[in-house]
Amino acid sequence: MIELPDSVHDLVATERQLLTDLLVLLGRLEAEPQDVSDVRTALADLDGLFMLVVAGEFNAGKSSLVNALLGEKVMPEGVTPTTDRVTLITYGPEASESSDGPNVVRRTYPNPLLDAVAFVDTPGTNAIVAKHQELSERFVPRADLVVFVTSADRPFTQSERTFLELIASWGRKVIMVVNKFDILEQEDERRKVLDYVRENARETLGVNSVEVFGVSARLGLAARQAKDEAAYAASGMIPLEKAIAARLGTDRVKLKLASPLGVAAHASSQYLDVLDNRLELLQDDNTTLAEIDRQRKQFDRDMQRDLSLYIARLKGVLQQIEKRGEDFFDETIRLTRIPKLLNSERVKEAFQQKVVGKAEAEIDSAMHDLTDWFIQRNLQLWEDVMRYLNERRAAEQANVIGEVGGRFQYDRQALVRSLRETAEEALEEYDPKSEASRLAERLQGAVVQTGLMEVGGLGLSAALVAMMTGAALDITGIALGLTVMGAGLLVLPGQKRKAKRELRERMNELQDTIEKSVRQQFELELARSQEKLTGAISPYTRFVGAELEHLHELRADLSASADRVTDLQRQVEALS
């Protein structure tokens, strides 16, 4: 365990609390198990040995370098991949080997250097075996210092660049080593290779400068074993050893504290992106809900506007009846027509023929068109919603489903699917004929109950006609009675005017009754239709609202945690 100066004990305690709080946050976020494990391991490594991770492509000489630094052949060497597991090398009174978890081997050696640092030898990073690269990548977060080995015969390959980008994402300190440097005989050639590696590493890691050392690990190990100091110096190992020793000296505490913070910063950044992704999806959901609501409101406005046209058509039928009725009274209630007025059946027949005429059929037609229009418009509303939901689904195919993971994605997809299925069911179950029939019955009932109670179980058009016919016969009957009493010359013109006035009043009353009753019933039908759509959407709406609140809270907490990480990183960097 590292002996920390008293001045940094509080800093360590703060960092430990930060990592603990971050683990709680990741639990609330339902983070991937590996991400949680990385943070938990970083918390444990805070109290562990300084960890030096040796990484690079296979056959770059990683194992040879470890052997040269330790001065003995701890790791097997060869031209084929010799390390298929992560090897953790620590101090022990004698050489031993044991398992330290899946795909991790712990080796102990009685080497004084291992008192201060644990060496980690990793498989090759160029994916000769996919598992090998994964092992190397998963151990990077634990590194306090990465020694990255490239080969002088193929310096800084594309796979090495990719792996260095991964290291950079974790914020790890890196020392670059160009191994097999002895194959470059010309000094100019050596300088060009070092400059090439240095510039590419600096650009890839996003830092101002990178330490690069040219060595021959093979010659270094041979020199150490032969105790040939000159040969060891010629191998180039001494400057590298000094650079590592410097890290184990003044920079040791800083690197040890910085490593877990790098893990915390990586996790915070990753899941802030996850939350932003989720919030973006929810914004899309809000757009979907807003569009459905816009369609619903537009539907309501269109229905209210168009309903007036159908009501005007119904009222127009009554107005035509009124006009024909007035013409009938002018023609019928005259002194010359008194003999005909004595025959009530003929008057009734004439009124039916000349005034009522096709009114019943016209009313039925208008009501039929009215109900058909309403049913079709309701059907169109669900079709519009269905079409929009399908368009939204097609647009979201570009998103990687499950990219953000967890319950959120599952719930969201399930709710979107449920809403779409509800719309599909509404379309499949919608029977325009039966719906129109039920609507016509409700409309008829509403109108009759409002002002035509006396007509009993007659249909709407028949009820209206009966009322008009009855009123006309009452009026003509009064006129006839007065005429028979011998007062025709004086009274008949006045009765004609009265008949017209009463017919007009009755028609106006019927028009008002029709408009009021139809509007009221259609308000109920509109409300019923909107309620059905609102009910279908409500689980989706509740989810979006609750999830938005939840995610905004999580993002605020995670953002605050990221700020704590940044502040601690500044404090660690300021340590001397």
PyMOL commands that set and color helices and strands:
alter all, ss='L'
color gray80, all
select helices_A, chain A and resi 6-28+33-45+62-70+112-115+130-142+158-169+181-183+187-205+217-226+229-234+237-248+252-332+335-341+344-356+359-398+406-429+432-451+453-455+460-573
alter helices_A, ss='H'
color red, helices_A
select strands_A, chain A and resi 50-56+86-91+96-99+104-109+117-121+145-151+174-179+211-214
alter strands_A, ss='S'
color yellow, strands_A
deselect
rebuild
show_as cartoon
